[in-house]
Amino acid sequence: MSASRRSGTADALGPDEPERDGADLLAALLDGMDAALCAFDADGVVTHWNREAERILGWSAAEAVGRTGFAGWAVRSADADEVQGRILAAMHAPGRQVNEFALVTKDGGRILVRTQSAAVRGPDGKPAGVYCAFSEVHTQIDLERSIALSEALFEDAAWGVVLVDADLRPAVVNAHAARALGSGRTAVLGRPLGDLIAQGVEELESALAHVLAEGAPPSPMEVWVTLRLPEGRQERRCWRSGFVRLASPLTEEPVPLGVGWLFQDVTEAKQSEQEAAQLRFRGLQLHRAARAAAECEDPAEAATVHLDFALAGFADHALIDLVTDEEPLRLVRAAATPSGAPGASLLLMRGALPVRYTEGHPALQCVARAGSVRAAAADGTAAATWAADRQWPEGSVFGLCAVLRSRGRTLGVVTFLRGASRAAFERGDATYAESVAVRIAAAVDLALVTSPGR
């Protein structure tokens, strides 16, 4: 290399303006690199030394350029020949050569660096020198770990990982997340989350927007979502989610690139927790109802106490219908919850007119079977008249009838009703209704014995 080239970033390259511009551009490029870089000519003389090399080792370009090799200043004398030989060997080897050396800093310390060396070709195509880019080994290892972690998350992770861009659309998903969303890894990319999630998407997008603006929340959050699955199916799931804001490391001010969203399906665990909490609450309600009913002088009033305690968190309305001694089978209303404003159940006198239940009514089926019966309104316009056709309060769309039996006799039916804002009655609900029905039946039986005129 020429003397002017060996001067590197320290000397001017002459009066020729285009060459001057080229030297300035080269100096700017070298000094702006994130990696430390130095170059040697064919004789091993340092020709270039950028700012990152100065930062790592402490030697300035003026102190480094023009020296022959690293001997006596940047490496220990005992290691100088080996280091020099391995660096210059890159001039006659194809591609890049990777090595690790212990270099000496200006203050006398030692630092382990990883180097990548490659030949510099002259105008005739022959090796004219070698350039050497290097960085601290721990920095390189940190980078490799970050890359390895990223690849592992998107290939082998046992939880869902989604990178969401600034528009709140999936940019990258791993296989676990794709399965959880009911789609392929590429099919979800760039699509609005509303195309994948029917319910719960507003809460999820609000969390993502908050992370973009304010940063990650202090702890994971649990989000219930209803997924849009193929063939029009829907599935409700609970995801325990954590979020991290992604910002570009290449800018002075953090520029949001999106959000890293990690989630795990905890549906079964949450359902088990909810069921356990529900059982505890219902058991407590039965206990409270028994204590309150024990203070009632009138057993008929005790029956309505059991009814009122059972409604909490369980149903919107409840009815007690008793069988008559007449044939065919008929039911008369004995108690009912108010159909308007909430309040205590209304106790009716026995002997009222029979309720106009048509054949096949759930309450009549319940008496005939001596077992619980569940009913639900069909979707569409039929739901509007479903409750009226069954003589039930307006707005009821789900019904559960439990038989009242005491001393081997069927006394009537207790009916629990829910509106459209609640879920349909399930098998566990029927078990609870039957527990309540046993207590109501005992109170009703006592009322009939002590006051046969009712």
MARVEX-954161 format. One record per residue (C-alpha): residue number from 0; y, z negated, x. Coordinates in steps of 0.5 Angstrom, whole numbers, plus 500, padded with zeros to 3 digits. Example, Ala and Ser with C-alpha at 12.3 -4.5 7.8 and 13.67 -1.06 7.14 Angstrom:
// residues 2
<rec pos="0" Y="491" Z="484" X="525"/>
<rec pos="1" Y="498" Z="486" X="527"/>
This chain:
// residues 454
<rec pos="0" Y="500" Z="500" X="500"/>
<rec pos="1" Y="507" Z="501" X="502"/>
<rec pos="2" Y="512" Z="496" X="505"/>
<rec pos="3" Y="516" Z="497" X="499"/>
<rec pos="4" Y="510" Z="496" X="494"/>
<rec pos="5" Y="508" Z="489" X="498"/>
<rec pos="6" Y="514" Z="486" X="497"/>
<rec pos="7" Y="512" Z="486" X="489"/>
<rec pos="8" Y="517" Z="482" X="485"/>
<rec pos="9" Y="521" Z="479" X="491"/>
<rec pos="10" Y="524" Z="486" X="493"/>
<rec pos="11" Y="528" Z="492" X="491"/>
<rec pos="12" Y="525" Z="499" X="491"/>
<rec pos="13" Y="530" Z="503" X="494"/>
<rec pos="14" Y="536" Z="507" X="491"/>
<rec pos="15" Y="533" Z="511" X="486"/>
<rec pos="16" Y="534" Z="509" X="479"/>
<rec pos="17" Y="528" Z="511" X="476"/>
<rec pos="18" Y="524" Z="508" X="481"/>
<rec pos="19" Y="528" Z="502" X="480"/>
<rec pos="20" Y="527" Z="502" X="473"/>
<rec pos="21" Y="520" Z="502" X="474"/>
<rec pos="22" Y="520" Z="496" X="478"/>
<rec pos="23" Y="524" Z="492" X="473"/>
<rec pos="24" Y="519" Z="494" X="468"/>
<rec pos="25" Y="513" Z="492" X="472"/>
<rec pos="26" Y="516" Z="486" X="474"/>
<rec pos="27" Y="517" Z="484" X="467"/>
<rec pos="28" Y="510" Z="486" X="465"/>
<rec pos="29" Y="507" Z="482" X="470"/>
<rec pos="30" Y="512" Z="475" X="469"/>
<rec pos="31" Y="510" Z="476" X="462"/>
<rec pos="32" Y="503" Z="475" X="462"/>
<rec pos="33" Y="499" Z="469" X="460"/>
<rec pos="34" Y="494" Z="470" X="465"/>
<rec pos="35" Y="496" Z="469" X="473"/>
<rec pos="36" Y="495" Z="475" X="477"/>
<rec pos="37" Y="496" Z="477" X="484"/>
<rec pos="38" Y="494" Z="483" X="488"/>
<rec pos="39" Y="492" Z="485" X="495"/>
<rec pos="40" Y="492" Z="491" X="499"/>
<rec pos="41" Y="486" Z="494" X="503"/>
<rec pos="42" Y="488" Z="489" X="509"/>
<rec pos="43" Y="488" Z="483" X="504"/>
<rec pos="44" Y="495" Z="482" X="504"/>
<rec pos="45" Y="498" Z="479" X="498"/>
<rec pos="46" Y="503" Z="485" X="494"/>
<rec pos="47" Y="504" Z="482" X="487"/>
<rec pos="48" Y="505" Z="474" X="485"/>
<rec pos="49" Y="507" Z="473" X="478"/>
<rec pos="50" Y="510" Z="467" X="474"/>
<rec pos="51" Y="503" Z="464" X="471"/>
<rec pos="52" Y="500" Z="464" X="478"/>
<rec pos="53" Y="506" Z="460" X="481"/>
<rec pos="54" Y="506" Z="455" X="475"/>
<rec pos="55" Y="498" Z="454" X="476"/>
<rec pos="56" Y="499" Z="453" X="484"/>
<rec pos="57" Y="506" Z="452" X="485"/>
<rec pos="58" Y="507" Z="457" X="490"/>
<rec pos="59" Y="513" Z="462" X="489"/>
<rec pos="60" Y="512" Z="469" X="489"/>
<rec pos="61" Y="517" Z="469" X="495"/>
<rec pos="62" Y="512" Z="464" X="499"/>
<rec pos="63" Y="506" Z="468" X="497"/>
<rec pos="64" Y="508" Z="476" X="497"/>
<rec pos="65" Y="506" Z="478" X="505"/>
<rec pos="66" Y="501" Z="473" X="506"/>
<rec pos="67" Y="494" Z="475" X="509"/>
<rec pos="68" Y="489" Z="473" X="504"/>
<rec pos="69" Y="489" Z="465" X="502"/>
<rec pos="70" Y="487" Z="462" X="508"/>
<rec pos="71" Y="491" Z="456" X="510"/>
<rec pos="72" Y="495" Z="456" X="504"/>
<rec pos="73" Y="492" Z="457" X="497"/>
<rec pos="74" Y="484" Z="455" X="500"/>
<rec pos="75" Y="481" Z="451" X="505"/>
<rec pos="76" Y="480" Z="454" X="511"/>
<rec pos="77" Y="473" Z="453" X="511"/>
<rec pos="78" Y="472" Z="457" X="504"/>
<rec pos="79" Y="477" Z="462" X="506"/>
<rec pos="80" Y="473" Z="467" X="509"/>
<rec pos="81" Y="468" Z="467" X="503"/>
<rec pos="82" Y="474" Z="467" X="498"/>
<rec pos="83" Y="477" Z="473" X="501"/>
<rec pos="84" Y="470" Z="477" X="502"/>
<rec pos="85" Y="468" Z="476" X="495"/>
<rec pos="86" Y="475" Z="478" X="492"/>
<rec pos="87" Y="476" Z="484" X="497"/>
<rec pos="88" Y="469" Z="486" X="495"/>
<rec pos="89" Y="471" Z="488" X="488"/>
<rec pos="90" Y="475" Z="494" X="492"/>
<rec pos="91" Y="468" Z="498" X="493"/>
<rec pos="92" Y="464" Z="495" X="486"/>
<rec pos="93" Y="464" Z="498" X="479"/>
<rec pos="94" Y="468" Z="495" X="474"/>
<rec pos="95" Y="470" Z="488" X="474"/>
<rec pos="96" Y="468" Z="482" X="478"/>
<rec pos="97" Y="468" Z="475" X="476"/>
<rec pos="98" Y="468" Z="469" X="480"/>
<rec pos="99" Y="470" Z="462" X="481"/>
<rec pos="100" Y="474" Z="459" X="486"/>
<rec pos="101" Y="477" Z="452" X="488"/>
<rec pos="102" Y="484" Z="454" X="490"/>
<rec pos="103" Y="489" Z="449" X="493"/>
<rec pos="104" Y="496" Z="448" X="490"/>
<rec pos="105" Y="502" Z="447" X="493"/>
<rec pos="106" Y="502" Z="439" X="493"/>
<rec pos="107" Y="496" Z="439" X="496"/>
<rec pos="108" Y="491" Z="438" X="490"/>
<rec pos="109" Y="485" Z="443" X="488"/>
<rec pos="110" Y="484" Z="447" X="482"/>
<rec pos="111" Y="478" Z="450" X="480"/>
<rec pos="112" Y="480" Z="457" X="477"/>
<rec pos="113" Y="476" Z="463" X="474"/>
<rec pos="114" Y="478" Z="470" X="477"/>
<rec pos="115" Y="477" Z="477" X="475"/>
<rec pos="116" Y="478" Z="482" X="480"/>
<rec pos="117" Y="478" Z="490" X="480"/>
<rec pos="118" Y="479" Z="495" X="485"/>
<rec pos="119" Y="486" Z="499" X="485"/>
<rec pos="120" Y="486" Z="506" X="486"/>
<rec pos="121" Y="491" Z="510" X="490"/>
<rec pos="122" Y="493" Z="517" X="489"/>
<rec pos="123" Y="487" Z="520" X="492"/>
<rec pos="124" Y="482" Z="516" X="488"/>
<rec pos="125" Y="480" Z="512" X="494"/>
<rec pos="126" Y="481" Z="504" X="494"/>
<rec pos="127" Y="488" Z="502" X="496"/>
<rec pos="128" Y="487" Z="495" X="494"/>
<rec pos="129" Y="485" Z="490" X="489"/>
<rec pos="130" Y="488" Z="486" X="483"/>
<rec pos="131" Y="486" Z="479" X="481"/>
<rec pos="132" Y="487" Z="475" X="475"/>
<rec pos="133" Y="485" Z="468" X="474"/>
<rec pos="134" Y="486" Z="462" X="470"/>
<rec pos="135" Y="484" Z="455" X="470"/>
<rec pos="136" Y="477" Z="454" X="468"/>
<rec pos="137" Y="478" Z="449" X="463"/>
<rec pos="138" Y="483" Z="453" X="460"/>
<rec pos="139" Y="478" Z="459" X="460"/>
<rec pos="140" Y="472" Z="454" X="457"/>
<rec pos="141" Y="477" Z="452" X="452"/>
<rec pos="142" Y="478" Z="459" X="450"/>
<rec pos="143" Y="470" Z="461" X="450"/>
<rec pos="144" Y="469" Z="455" X="446"/>
<rec pos="145" Y="474" Z="457" X="441"/>
<rec pos="146" Y="471" Z="464" X="440"/>
<rec pos="147" Y="464" Z="461" X="440"/>
<rec pos="148" Y="466" Z="456" X="434"/>
<rec pos="149" Y="469" Z="461" X="430"/>
<rec pos="150" Y="463" Z="466" X="431"/>
<rec pos="151" Y="458" Z="460" X="429"/>
<rec pos="152" Y="462" Z="458" X="423"/>
<rec pos="153" Y="462" Z="465" X="420"/>
<rec pos="154" Y="454" Z="466" X="422"/>
<rec pos="155" Y="450" Z="460" X="422"/>
<rec pos="156" Y="455" Z="454" X="418"/>
<rec pos="157" Y="451" Z="451" X="413"/>
<rec pos="158" Y="458" Z="450" X="409"/>
<rec pos="159" Y="462" Z="456" X="406"/>
<rec pos="160" Y="468" Z="458" X="411"/>
<rec pos="161" Y="473" Z="463" X="408"/>
<rec pos="162" Y="480" Z="465" X="412"/>
<rec pos="163" Y="485" Z="466" X="406"/>
<rec pos="164" Y="491" Z="471" X="408"/>
<rec pos="165" Y="498" Z="469" X="406"/>
<rec pos="166" Y="497" Z="473" X="400"/>
<rec pos="167" Y="492" Z="468" X="398"/>
<rec pos="168" Y="486" Z="473" X="398"/>
<rec pos="169" Y="480" Z="472" X="402"/>
<rec pos="170" Y="480" Z="476" X="409"/>
<rec pos="171" Y="474" Z="473" X="412"/>
<rec pos="172" Y="468" Z="470" X="409"/>
<rec pos="173" Y="461" Z="467" X="412"/>
<rec pos="174" Y="455" Z="468" X="409"/>
<rec pos="175" Y="454" Z="461" X="406"/>
<rec pos="176" Y="461" Z="462" X="402"/>
<rec pos="177" Y="459" Z="469" X="400"/>
<rec pos="178" Y="453" Z="467" X="396"/>
<rec pos="179" Y="457" Z="461" X="393"/>
<rec pos="180" Y="462" Z="466" X="390"/>
<rec pos="181" Y="456" Z="470" X="388"/>
<rec pos="182" Y="458" Z="476" X="392"/>
<rec pos="183" Y="457" Z="480" X="398"/>
<rec pos="184" Y="461" Z="478" X="405"/>
<rec pos="185" Y="465" Z="485" X="404"/>
<rec pos="186" Y="466" Z="485" X="397"/>
<rec pos="187" Y="470" Z="479" X="396"/>
<rec pos="188" Y="475" Z="481" X="402"/>
<rec pos="189" Y="482" Z="483" X="399"/>
<rec pos="190" Y="481" Z="481" X="392"/>
<rec pos="191" Y="485" Z="476" X="388"/>
<rec pos="192" Y="481" Z="469" X="387"/>
<rec pos="193" Y="482" Z="470" X="380"/>
<rec pos="194" Y="477" Z="476" X="380"/>
<rec pos="195" Y="472" Z="471" X="383"/>
<rec pos="196" Y="473" Z="464" X="379"/>
<rec pos="197" Y="475" Z="464" X="372"/>
<rec pos="198" Y="477" Z="456" X="371"/>
<rec pos="199" Y="480" Z="452" X="377"/>
<rec pos="200" Y="483" Z="458" X="380"/>
<rec pos="201" Y="490" Z="455" X="379"/>
<rec pos="202" Y="488" Z="448" X="382"/>
<rec pos="203" Y="485" Z="452" X="388"/>
<rec pos="204" Y="491" Z="457" X="389"/>
<rec pos="205" Y="496" Z="451" X="389"/>
<rec pos="206" Y="492" Z="447" X="394"/>
<rec pos="207" Y="492" Z="453" X="399"/>
<rec pos="208" Y="500" Z="455" X="398"/>
<rec pos="209" Y="501" Z="447" X="399"/>
<rec pos="210" Y="497" Z="448" X="406"/>
<rec pos="211" Y="501" Z="454" X="408"/>
<rec pos="212" Y="508" Z="451" X="406"/>
<rec pos="213" Y="506" Z="444" X="408"/>
<rec pos="214" Y="500" Z="443" X="412"/>
<rec pos="215" Y="493" Z="441" X="411"/>
<rec pos="216" Y="492" Z="435" X="406"/>
<rec pos="217" Y="490" Z="428" X="409"/>
<rec pos="218" Y="483" Z="428" X="406"/>
<rec pos="219" Y="478" Z="433" X="403"/>
<rec pos="220" Y="479" Z="435" X="396"/>
<rec pos="221" Y="474" Z="436" X="390"/>
<rec pos="222" Y="475" Z="442" X="386"/>
<rec pos="223" Y="471" Z="444" X="380"/>
<rec pos="224" Y="471" Z="451" X="379"/>
<rec pos="225" Y="467" Z="456" X="374"/>
<rec pos="226" Y="465" Z="462" X="377"/>
<rec pos="227" Y="465" Z="469" X="375"/>
<rec pos="228" Y="458" Z="472" X="376"/>
<rec pos="229" Y="454" Z="478" X="375"/>
<rec pos="230" Y="452" Z="480" X="368"/>
<rec pos="231" Y="458" Z="476" X="365"/>
<rec pos="232" Y="455" Z="470" X="367"/>
<rec pos="233" Y="459" Z="464" X="369"/>
<rec pos="234" Y="457" Z="457" X="373"/>
<rec pos="235" Y="461" Z="451" X="373"/>
<rec pos="236" Y="461" Z="448" X="380"/>
<rec pos="237" Y="464" Z="442" X="384"/>
<rec pos="238" Y="466" Z="444" X="391"/>
<rec pos="239" Y="469" Z="439" X="396"/>
<rec pos="240" Y="474" Z="443" X="400"/>
<rec pos="241" Y="478" Z="442" X="407"/>
<rec pos="242" Y="484" Z="446" X="409"/>
<rec pos="243" Y="487" Z="448" X="415"/>
<rec pos="244" Y="493" Z="452" X="416"/>
<rec pos="245" Y="493" Z="458" X="421"/>
<rec pos="246" Y="499" Z="459" X="426"/>
<rec pos="247" Y="499" Z="465" X="431"/>
<rec pos="248" Y="499" Z="462" X="438"/>
<rec pos="249" Y="503" Z="468" X="441"/>
<rec pos="250" Y="510" Z="466" X="438"/>
<rec pos="251" Y="515" Z="461" X="439"/>
<rec pos="252" Y="516" Z="458" X="432"/>
<rec pos="253" Y="509" Z="457" X="428"/>
<rec pos="254" Y="508" Z="464" X="424"/>
<rec pos="255" Y="503" Z="462" X="418"/>
<rec pos="256" Y="497" Z="467" X="419"/>
<rec pos="257" Y="493" Z="464" X="413"/>
<rec pos="258" Y="489" Z="458" X="411"/>
<rec pos="259" Y="482" Z="456" X="413"/>
<rec pos="260" Y="478" Z="454" X="407"/>
<rec pos="261" Y="472" Z="450" X="409"/>
<rec pos="262" Y="468" Z="447" X="403"/>
<rec pos="263" Y="461" Z="444" X="401"/>
<rec pos="264" Y="457" Z="445" X="394"/>
<rec pos="265" Y="457" Z="437" X="391"/>
<rec pos="266" Y="456" Z="439" X="384"/>
<rec pos="267" Y="449" Z="435" X="384"/>
<rec pos="268" Y="452" Z="429" X="387"/>
<rec pos="269" Y="458" Z="429" X="382"/>
<rec pos="270" Y="454" Z="430" X="376"/>
<rec pos="271" Y="449" Z="424" X="378"/>
<rec pos="272" Y="455" Z="420" X="379"/>
<rec pos="273" Y="458" Z="422" X="373"/>
<rec pos="274" Y="452" Z="421" X="369"/>
<rec pos="275" Y="451" Z="414" X="372"/>
<rec pos="276" Y="458" Z="412" X="370"/>
<rec pos="277" Y="457" Z="415" X="363"/>
<rec pos="278" Y="451" Z="410" X="363"/>
<rec pos="279" Y="455" Z="404" X="365"/>
<rec pos="280" Y="460" Z="405" X="360"/>
<rec pos="281" Y="456" Z="407" X="354"/>
<rec pos="282" Y="452" Z="401" X="356"/>
<rec pos="283" Y="458" Z="396" X="356"/>
<rec pos="284" Y="460" Z="399" X="350"/>
<rec pos="285" Y="454" Z="397" X="346"/>
<rec pos="286" Y="455" Z="390" X="349"/>
<rec pos="287" Y="462" Z="390" X="347"/>
<rec pos="288" Y="460" Z="393" X="340"/>
<rec pos="289" Y="454" Z="387" X="339"/>
<rec pos="290" Y="459" Z="382" X="341"/>
<rec pos="291" Y="464" Z="384" X="336"/>
<rec pos="292" Y="459" Z="386" X="330"/>
<rec pos="293" Y="457" Z="378" X="331"/>
<rec pos="294" Y="463" Z="376" X="329"/>
<rec pos="295" Y="463" Z="380" X="322"/>
<rec pos="296" Y="462" Z="376" X="316"/>
<rec pos="297" Y="460" Z="382" X="312"/>
<rec pos="298" Y="454" Z="386" X="315"/>
<rec pos="299" Y="457" Z="393" X="312"/>
<rec pos="300" Y="464" Z="391" X="316"/>
<rec pos="301" Y="459" Z="390" X="322"/>
<rec pos="302" Y="456" Z="397" X="321"/>
<rec pos="303" Y="463" Z="400" X="322"/>
<rec pos="304" Y="465" Z="396" X="328"/>
<rec pos="305" Y="459" Z="399" X="332"/>
<rec pos="306" Y="461" Z="406" X="329"/>
<rec pos="307" Y="468" Z="405" X="332"/>
<rec pos="308" Y="466" Z="403" X="339"/>
<rec pos="309" Y="461" Z="409" X="339"/>
<rec pos="310" Y="466" Z="414" X="339"/>
<rec pos="311" Y="470" Z="412" X="345"/>
<rec pos="312" Y="469" Z="418" X="350"/>
<rec pos="313" Y="463" Z="420" X="346"/>
<rec pos="314" Y="466" Z="424" X="339"/>
<rec pos="315" Y="472" Z="425" X="335"/>
<rec pos="316" Y="469" Z="423" X="328"/>
<rec pos="317" Y="463" Z="420" X="325"/>
<rec pos="318" Y="460" Z="419" X="319"/>
<rec pos="319" Y="455" Z="414" X="315"/>
<rec pos="320" Y="451" Z="417" X="310"/>
<rec pos="321" Y="446" Z="413" X="306"/>
<rec pos="322" Y="440" Z="416" X="302"/>
<rec pos="323" Y="440" Z="415" X="294"/>
<rec pos="324" Y="434" Z="412" X="290"/>
<rec pos="325" Y="434" Z="419" X="286"/>
<rec pos="326" Y="430" Z="425" X="287"/>
<rec pos="327" Y="431" Z="430" X="290"/>
<rec pos="328" Y="434" Z="427" X="296"/>
<rec pos="329" Y="441" Z="426" X="296"/>
<rec pos="330" Y="446" Z="423" X="301"/>
<rec pos="331" Y="453" Z="419" X="299"/>
<rec pos="332" Y="458" Z="417" X="304"/>
<rec pos="333" Y="458" Z="410" X="306"/>
<rec pos="334" Y="463" Z="410" X="312"/>
<rec pos="335" Y="468" Z="415" X="315"/>
<rec pos="336" Y="473" Z="415" X="321"/>
<rec pos="337" Y="480" Z="417" X="319"/>
<rec pos="338" Y="481" Z="425" X="319"/>
<rec pos="339" Y="488" Z="425" X="321"/>
<rec pos="340" Y="491" Z="419" X="325"/>
<rec pos="341" Y="486" Z="415" X="329"/>
<rec pos="342" Y="484" Z="408" X="327"/>
<rec pos="343" Y="478" Z="404" X="324"/>
<rec pos="344" Y="473" Z="407" X="320"/>
<rec pos="345" Y="474" Z="407" X="313"/>
<rec pos="346" Y="468" Z="403" X="309"/>
<rec pos="347" Y="466" Z="406" X="302"/>
<rec pos="348" Y="463" Z="403" X="296"/>
<rec pos="349" Y="456" Z="405" X="295"/>
<rec pos="350" Y="455" Z="409" X="288"/>
<rec pos="351" Y="460" Z="414" X="290"/>
<rec pos="352" Y="459" Z="421" X="288"/>
<rec pos="353" Y="453" Z="425" X="293"/>
<rec pos="354" Y="456" Z="429" X="298"/>
<rec pos="355" Y="455" Z="436" X="297"/>
<rec pos="356" Y="451" Z="438" X="303"/>
<rec pos="357" Y="447" Z="445" X="302"/>
<rec pos="358" Y="440" Z="446" X="303"/>
<rec pos="359" Y="439" Z="446" X="311"/>
<rec pos="360" Y="445" Z="442" X="312"/>
<rec pos="361" Y="444" Z="438" X="319"/>
<rec pos="362" Y="444" Z="431" X="316"/>
<rec pos="363" Y="439" Z="433" X="311"/>
<rec pos="364" Y="434" Z="436" X="316"/>
<rec pos="365" Y="435" Z="429" X="320"/>
<rec pos="366" Y="433" Z="425" X="314"/>
<rec pos="367" Y="427" Z="430" X="313"/>
<rec pos="368" Y="425" Z="430" X="320"/>
<rec pos="369" Y="427" Z="422" X="322"/>
<rec pos="370" Y="429" Z="425" X="328"/>
<rec pos="371" Y="436" Z="427" X="331"/>
<rec pos="372" Y="439" Z="434" X="330"/>
<rec pos="373" Y="444" Z="438" X="334"/>
<rec pos="374" Y="448" Z="443" X="331"/>
<rec pos="375" Y="454" Z="448" X="334"/>
<rec pos="376" Y="459" Z="453" X="331"/>
<rec pos="377" Y="458" Z="460" X="333"/>
<rec pos="378" Y="463" Z="464" X="337"/>
<rec pos="379" Y="468" Z="468" X="333"/>
<rec pos="380" Y="471" Z="467" X="326"/>
<rec pos="381" Y="465" Z="464" X="323"/>
<rec pos="382" Y="467" Z="457" X="327"/>
<rec pos="383" Y="473" Z="457" X="323"/>
<rec pos="384" Y="469" Z="456" X="316"/>
<rec pos="385" Y="463" Z="452" X="320"/>
<rec pos="386" Y="466" Z="445" X="319"/>
<rec pos="387" Y="468" Z="446" X="312"/>
<rec pos="388" Y="462" Z="449" X="310"/>
<rec pos="389" Y="458" Z="443" X="312"/>
<rec pos="390" Y="463" Z="438" X="309"/>
<rec pos="391" Y="465" Z="436" X="316"/>
<rec pos="392" Y="473" Z="434" X="318"/>
<rec pos="393" Y="477" Z="440" X="320"/>
<rec pos="394" Y="476" Z="443" X="327"/>
<rec pos="395" Y="469" Z="440" X="328"/>
<rec pos="396" Y="465" Z="445" X="332"/>
<rec pos="397" Y="459" Z="441" X="335"/>
<rec pos="398" Y="455" Z="436" X="331"/>
<rec pos="399" Y="450" Z="431" X="332"/>
<rec pos="400" Y="446" Z="427" X="327"/>
<rec pos="401" Y="442" Z="421" X="328"/>
<rec pos="402" Y="437" Z="418" X="323"/>
<rec pos="403" Y="438" Z="410" X="320"/>
<rec pos="404" Y="432" Z="407" X="320"/>
<rec pos="405" Y="430" Z="399" X="319"/>
<rec pos="406" Y="424" Z="396" X="317"/>
<rec pos="407" Y="420" Z="402" X="317"/>
<rec pos="408" Y="425" Z="406" X="312"/>
<rec pos="409" Y="430" Z="411" X="312"/>
<rec pos="410" Y="436" Z="409" X="310"/>
<rec pos="411" Y="441" Z="414" X="312"/>
<rec pos="412" Y="444" Z="418" X="317"/>
<rec pos="413" Y="450" Z="417" X="322"/>
<rec pos="414" Y="453" Z="424" X="324"/>
<rec pos="415" Y="458" Z="424" X="330"/>
<rec pos="416" Y="463" Z="430" X="331"/>
<rec pos="417" Y="466" Z="434" X="337"/>
<rec pos="418" Y="472" Z="439" X="337"/>
<rec pos="419" Y="473" Z="445" X="341"/>
<rec pos="420" Y="476" Z="441" X="347"/>
<rec pos="421" Y="469" Z="438" X="348"/>
<rec pos="422" Y="463" Z="440" X="351"/>
<rec pos="423" Y="457" Z="441" X="346"/>
<rec pos="424" Y="452" Z="435" X="345"/>
<rec pos="425" Y="446" Z="434" X="350"/>
<rec pos="426" Y="440" Z="431" X="350"/>
<rec pos="427" Y="443" Z="425" X="353"/>
<rec pos="428" Y="448" Z="424" X="348"/>
<rec pos="429" Y="442" Z="424" X="343"/>
<rec pos="430" Y="439" Z="418" X="346"/>
<rec pos="431" Y="446" Z="414" X="346"/>
<rec pos="432" Y="447" Z="416" X="339"/>
<rec pos="433" Y="440" Z="414" X="337"/>
<rec pos="434" Y="441" Z="407" X="340"/>
<rec pos="435" Y="448" Z="406" X="336"/>
<rec pos="436" Y="444" Z="408" X="330"/>
<rec pos="437" Y="439" Z="403" X="331"/>
<rec pos="438" Y="444" Z="398" X="331"/>
<rec pos="439" Y="448" Z="401" X="325"/>
<rec pos="440" Y="441" Z="401" X="321"/>
<rec pos="441" Y="440" Z="394" X="322"/>
<rec pos="442" Y="447" Z="392" X="319"/>
<rec pos="443" Y="447" Z="397" X="314"/>
<rec pos="444" Y="440" Z="394" X="312"/>
<rec pos="445" Y="443" Z="387" X="312"/>
<rec pos="446" Y="448" Z="389" X="307"/>
<rec pos="447" Y="444" Z="392" X="302"/>
<rec pos="448" Y="440" Z="386" X="302"/>
<rec pos="449" Y="445" Z="381" X="301"/>
<rec pos="450" Y="450" Z="386" X="297"/>
<rec pos="451" Y="445" Z="390" X="293"/>
<rec pos="452" Y="450" Z="393" X="288"/>
<rec pos="453" Y="453" Z="397" X="294"/>
